[in-house]
Amino acid sequence: MGGLDRGDDDWEQFARRDPYWAVLTDERFRTAKLSAARRAEFFAAGEKHMAAVFAWCEEMRPAPWSPRRALDFGCGVGRLLPALARRCAAVVGADVSEAMLAEAATNRRRMAMSNVELVRSDDELRDIQGGFDLIHSVIVFQHIAPVRGEAIFARLCGLLAEDGVAVLHFTTGSRRGVMASQLSDLRDRVRPVNAVANLLAGRAPGNPPMRMYEYSAPRLEQLAADCGCDVVARRDFAVPGHNGILLCVARN
Ligand SMILES: C[S@@+](CC[C@H](N)C(=O)[O-])C[C@H]1O[C@@H](n2cnc3c(N)ncnc32)[C@H](O)[C@@H]1O
């Protein structure tokens, strides 16, 4: 059986065991090592990313660009929510994982973010009300199989306000060698192989693999056009082992 149906459960497991590590897969952010200083570093990375996103959008939108309502799709523990909450009147963080959302709620309380709403997301985006001036998502679609992710992408386009923009990240190709790609594929599909790989790496055998998927940029552009939107700008945005792009999408 392919990994498609297990992806959401895997995220729940990641979120219960090691949510900050699962977001940035950086050893500094393992739960056991998470001091106040490390937590501050984690959110500083979110601020840095969001400042760059806003600077990019401001190059394209008439100044002053000040989105009122923003959505962070696949918000995780809320790394980007403080940065959005400072810049927008109302922010929605959506995620498929209850445990991620619970940690995001703790962070919301810690940082007194009264303008942030947290929503459990499904593929239909049923509980997310549209009319967003900014829709953002980074290092999320890479973990969603394209057959699901493309449909979600189209639905997100439909949630944009008239003058809204969506800044969305997709991985587009692997930088790993053939052997590494094949092993990763095997770990995704055959759990005993994953268990052995975990044991060899000194991890618990039941740790799920973190799945990675690749999208076709021309296909995303076509999907945007089918939804009455245009890809108005794109930037390279690679992640370890994969090439990627950040697309800026607006209604046409
Ligand atoms: C690597 S984390 C990134 C979190 C956040 N975007 C950040 O940059 O800090 C990926 C997040 O995507 C969420 N996710 C995975 N599949 C999803 C889906 N189908 N719908 C919504 N969220 C999803 C996971 O639960 C996880 O919180």
The ligand as an SDF file (V2000), in Angstrom:
LIG
                    3D

 27 29  0  0  0  0  0  0  0  0999 V2000
    7.2680   20.9390    8.3500 C   0  0  0  0  0  0  0  0  0  0  0  0
    5.8380   21.4670    9.1950 S   0  0  0  0  0  0  0  0  0  0  0  0
    5.8080   23.2200    8.7770 C   0  0  0  0  0  0  0  0  0  0  0  0
    5.0100   24.0710    9.7370 C   0  0  0  0  0  0  0  0  0  0  0  0
    4.9760   25.5620    9.3920 C   0  0  0  0  0  0  0  0  0  0  0  0
    4.5130   25.7710    8.0440 N   0  0  0  0  0  0  0  0  0  0  0  0
    6.3400   26.1880    9.5590 C   0  0  0  0  0  0  0  0  0  0  0  0
    7.0030   26.4910    8.5550 O   0  0  0  0  0  0  0  0  0  0  0  0
    6.7310   26.4130   10.7030 O   0  0  0  0  0  0  0  0  0  0  0  0
    4.5330   20.8140    8.1560 C   0  0  0  0  0  0  0  0  0  0  0  0
    3.1660   21.0050    8.7480 C   0  0  0  0  0  0  0  0  0  0  0  0
    2.2000   20.6750    7.7470 O   0  0  0  0  0  0  0  0  0  0  0  0
    1.1270   20.0120    8.3770 C   0  0  0  0  0  0  0  0  0  0  0  0
    0.4020   19.2340    7.3610 N   0  0  0  0  0  0  0  0  0  0  0  0
    0.8010   18.0890    6.7570 C   0  0  0  0  0  0  0  0  0  0  0  0
   -0.1540   17.6650    5.9010 N   0  0  0  0  0  0  0  0  0  0  0  0
   -1.1670   18.5780    5.9600 C   0  0  0  0  0  0  0  0  0  0  0  0
   -2.4220   18.6990    5.3180 C   0  0  0  0  0  0  0  0  0  0  0  0
   -2.8480   17.7770    4.4400 N   0  0  0  0  0  0  0  0  0  0  0  0
   -3.2180   19.7590    5.6290 N   0  0  0  0  0  0  0  0  0  0  0  0
   -2.7780   20.6870    6.5330 C   0  0  0  0  0  0  0  0  0  0  0  0
   -1.6130   20.6130    7.1900 N   0  0  0  0  0  0  0  0  0  0  0  0
   -0.7930   19.5790    6.8960 C   0  0  0  0  0  0  0  0  0  0  0  0
    1.7970   19.1510    9.4370 C   0  0  0  0  0  0  0  0  0  0  0  0
    0.9040   18.7160   10.4380 O   0  0  0  0  0  0  0  0  0  0  0  0
    2.8660   20.1060    9.9420 C   0  0  0  0  0  0  0  0  0  0  0  0
    2.4100   20.8620   11.0230 O   0  0  0  0  0  0  0  0  0  0  0  0
  1  2  1  0
  2  3  1  0
  2 10  1  0
  3  4  1  0
  4  5  1  0
  5  6  1  0
  5  7  1  0
  7  8  2  0
  7  9  1  0
 10 11  1  0
 11 12  1  0
 11 26  1  0
 12 13  1  0
 13 14  1  0
 13 24  1  0
 14 15  1  0
 14 23  1  0
 15 16  2  0
 16 17  1  0
 17 18  1  0
 17 23  2  0
 18 19  1  0
 18 20  2  0
 20 21  1  0
 21 22  2  0
 22 23  1  0
 24 25  1  0
 24 26  1  0
 26 27  1  0
M  CHG  2   2   1   9  -1
M  END
$$$$
